[in-house]
Amino acid sequence: MGRASLMFLIVLTTGFFFATYNLVAMIMHYRSIGKWTHVDSDGQIFLDPVTEMPEDVKTEKIAKMPFHVALTATDAPYSKWQCRIMYYWYKKKKELPGSEMGGFTRILHSGKPDNLMDEIPTTVVDPLPAGLDQGYIVLNRPWAFVQWLEKAIIEEEYILMAEPDHVFVNPIPNLARGGLPAAFPFFYIKPADHENIIRKYYPEEKGPVTNVDPIGNSPVIIKKELLEKIAPTWMNISLKMKKDQETDKAFGWVLEMYAYAVASALHDVQHVLRRDFMVQPPWDLATGKNLIIHYTYGCDYNLKGELTYGKIGEWRFDKRSYLGGPMPRNLPLPPRGVPESVVTLVKMVNEATANIPNWDTE
């Protein structure tokens, strides 16, 4: 029995969120993760994108350090079309100057091959036993990584954990430094605000709750050997959190993200927080030199280009509109006045769908 399988048996025997995001929340969030530089004419806040990196490792990197891109996915049509767009842009950005992107693996946790095996490099792993995820499908993510790390031959020393709804907008360098992994700080991951719950999994003797980074597992660039240590703990804590009603209610759809942050802290792993790792339209207005567009939020606007978040707009882009199959090619561009990040996203999606063969195939 493999190490991952044994760990899983131990676990078994031991028993539509949308954020309201306003300027005040942004300021409070950014205050904790970066330094202000200025506010531009559009009201955008510019920050030092790198925080919590020791000065002695900021200039340490000399040689290229390629990383393997890995994402977990299901065989549902909704997951498939996102993976196809992501892989298209991975191939486009991989060979550009500044990129340290290495190989690519879609970790398919359906337990069986699907019709994208020849299009996207894929490793098939098992899902959790029926019912164990309680309908929370992302609970399969840590278990999928445990299995993949155990069975795969990965040439690169580093791994980028990504997700299907990521679009690589710029070539990605290896952001990890001096053995410290790099991660994107999420404004809604606030361990200190949930200290009573975090302490169920991160005891006081381990140190202050601030040791738990405000991150999820994605995007993260991390040494393979560190991830091999963290992944089984991440899996165990995810399952424990889901079983605990108080934790499940408090963390909801981001439970597995908290589990990764806690698991990392239990292994004394801290992350360099990179605000430039990712933008999330419609809240982030410009792509600039940022590396990934994460299109998890719906983008709704009226024809004047005004955001109507929480209300279906006269123009909209929302991945959830296409749960049953691929979105159509050549989506209409947003109205004049819509932020550049949204325009860029739609243009990149349109380019991918126009060039991916047999796009309408589920």
N, C-alpha and C positions, 0 to 999 in steps of 0.2 A: 504494500500500500504506500503510495507516494505521500510526501510531506503535506501537500495541499489536501489530499483526500482525508488523511488522518485529522488534520485541523478541522475540516468540515464536519467530520463525524463527532468531534468534541463539541462543536457548536450545536449540532442536532440533539445531542444527549443532554446538554445543559439548558436544556430547555430552548382648477384653472386659476394657479396663483398668478396675480399680476401686481407688481409693486407700484404704489403711488410715489412717484419720484419727483421731488421739487427741489428748488435751489437750496433751501435750508438743509435738506437731507444731504445734498451733494457736498455742501460746505462742511457739515459735521463729519461726513465720511472722509473727505479729502484731508481734513485737518489731521487725521490720525495716520494717513499713509503717505503724505508727501508735503513738500514745501511750496508755498505759493510763489509764483514769479510775477504774473500779471493777469489781468482780465482784458480780453480783446474787445473790439467794437461790437461783436455779436454776443457778448456776455459769456463767452467760454472761459473757463478757468484753466490756466496753464500751470503745470506743476513739475517739480522734479520727479521724473517717472520712476526713479529707483530709490527704494527705501530699505533700511535695515541691512545694508551691505557693509561689512567691515572695510575700512579704508585700505587695509593691506591686501585685499584681494580684488579691488576694483580694477587694477591694471595688471593683474597676474596673468591673464590669458595671452598666449602667444600663438601656439599652434591651433589649427582647426580642430574642433571637437564635434564630429557628426553625431546626430541623434536620430533614433528610430521613431517614426510617427506611428502611434497606436491609438485606435479608437474602438470602443465597444459598440455593438450594434445588434439589432434584431433583424428578423427576416420579414418584418412588416413592410408594406409598400411605403409608408411614411418614413421609415428609417432608410430604406433603400435609395430613394431619390436624393435624400440629403447626402448620403455617403458618396453617391456618384458625382454630385457637384463638388463636394470637398476634395475628392480624389483628382478631379479635373484640375482644380487650382493648385493642389499639391504638385502635380507634374509640371504645371506652368511656372511655378516659383522655385522649384527645387534646384534648377541649374543656374539661376541668376546670381550675379555677384552679391556677396554678403550672406548667402544661404549656407547653412550647415545641416540642412535636412538630408537625412540618409534614407534608409529603407522605410517601407510603409506596410502596416498590417491592420486589416479590419478584423477585430476579434468578434466573431459571430457566435453569440451565446444562445443559439436556437437548438443546438445539438445535432443539426443536420445541414448539409450544403444547400445553397440556393442558386439562383440563376445568375449571380454576379461573381461567381468564383473565378471565371476566366477574365473578367474585367478588372477586378480589384484584388490585390494580394490578400488572401483571407485565411485565417485559422479558425476552425470550428471547435468550440468548447461547449460544455454542457450547461444548461440553465440550472437554476436552483430547483429542487424538487417541487412539484406542483403544490401551490398554496403557500409556500414559505415566504414568497415576496409580498403576500397579501395585496396583490394588485399594484404594488409599487415597483414597477419594472426595473428602475435603475438600481434596485437592490442586487440585481444580477451583475452589476459592473465590477465590484471588487472580487467576487468569486470568479468572474471571467479573467481578470488580470492574474489572479493566483494560478489558475490553470495554464494560462498562456506562458507565464514566466517559467513554469515548471517543465513545459513540453517544447517550447520554441528554442531555436538556435538564433540568437540575436547578436549580430556582429558588432553593433555600436555599443559604446560604454554608457551612453545616455539614452533616455526615452522621453519623448514628448507625449503625454497623455492628452488627447484631444477628443472632440465630440463631433457627431455628424453635422450639426448645425454651425460648424466653423467654416469660414471662408478665409483662405490665406491671402491677405490683401497685399502683403509685402514679403520678400524673402526673409526667412526667419534664421537668425544666428542662434548659437547656443548661449542662452542667457545665464546658465548656471556658472558659478564661480567658486573656486576654492573648496569644492565639495559641497557647497550649499546649493540646493535646488532652487529654481525660480518659479514663482507662481503669481497669478493675477489676484489682487485683493478685491473681494466682493463686498459691496456696501451693506448687504443684508446678512452677512455672516459676522455675528457679534458675540463671540464667546463670553466676554465680560458681562454682557447683559443677561446671560443665562448661567451664571456661575453655579447656582444650586443644582442645575441639571448636568452641567459639565463635570462637576465633582463626583457624579455617579460613576464616571468613566476615567477621570483624570484626578487621582487622589492628591491631597494637599502636600504629601511628602515629595511629589514630583516637582512642585514649584508653583508659581502664580499662574492663574488662568490666562494671563497675557502670553504665556508660552504657547498657547494654542493659536495658531495663525488664522486670520480672517479669510480663509481660502476654501476651495474645494479641490478635488483631484485634477481638475481640468480648467484651464490649461496649466500644466506643470511640466517643467523639464527637470529630470532627476536622474541621478546615477542608477543604473540597473541594479547594482548590489544593494542600494538603499531601498529601492522599491520592492525587492524580493523580501526584505525584512518587514516593511510596512504593510504589504498587501494582505497577509493573513490576519494581522491585527485589525486592519481596516474592515475586512470582511466580518470578523467576529463582532466588532463594535457596531457595525451597521445592523446586524441581526439583533443584537441585544437592544439597541435603541428602538428598533421597530417593535419589539415585544413589549417595551415599556410604554404604557399609555401616556404618561406625562411627557416623556421625551418625544414620542410620536406626534402628540398634539402641538408641542412647542415648535418643533423643527419642520414638520410637514414635508413639503416637496424637496427641501434642502437637507433632509436628515442624513443622507449618504455623504453630503459634502462636509457636514460637521464631523461625521465619523472619520473621514480621511484626515481632517485637521487634528482631531484628537489622537488618532493612531500615530501620526507623525510626531506629535509632541511626546507621546509615550516612549518613542524611540529616540528622543532628544534631537529630533531633526527640525531645524528651523529653515524657513524659506525666505529668499530674497523676494520682496514684493515688487512686482513690475507693473506699474499702471499702464505702460505702453504696450503690454502684451496683447491687449484686446480692447475693442470698442463694442458697445451694445446699443445699436439704434433702437428707438429714436432718441434715447437720452444723451448719448454721445453724438455730437453734431458733426464732427469731422473725423476722417480716417487719418490724415496726416502721415506720420511715420509709424503709426501703430501697426501691429503685425497681423491681427486676426479680427474679422468681423464676426460677432456672435449674434445670430438673428433669432434669439429666443423670444423677444417681445414682439407683439403685434405693432405695426406701424399704420396708424389711421389718421388721415388728414381730410379736411374739406378742400374744395377746389381753389380756395384762396391760399392753400399751403399751410393752414393752421392745424396744429396737432389736436386731435379729438380723442385722446387716449381714454379708454373705457367705453367709448361709443363707436360703433362701426362707421368708418369714414366714407365719404364719397369716393375717395381713393384709399386702397388699403393693400398692405402686404403683410400676410400672417401665415406662417408655415402651417398652422393648424387648419387652414382652409383646404389643405390637400392631404388629409389623413388617409384617404382611400387609394391614392395613386399620384403619379407625377403631376406637378403643376404644368400648365400649358407653356409652350414656347412663346417668346416675344411678349412678355408682360408689358403693359403700358407703363411708361415712366411716370414718376410723381409729378404733381402740379408744380409750377414755378413757386419758389420760396421754401420748398421742403429741404431740410438739411442735406449737405453733401454726403454724409454717411449713408443715408437712405438711398439716395440716387446711385451712389457707387455700388451698394449692395444689389439693387435691381439690375443694374447694367452687368454686373459680374454673373449673376444668376442667368440672365438672358444669354450671355456669351457661352456659358457652360451648356445650357440646354440646347443651344443652336448647334453645338459641335459634338455633343455626346451621341454616338450612333444609337438608333433604336430607343430614343428617349422615352417614347410613350409606353415602352414595355414595363410592366410592373415587376 
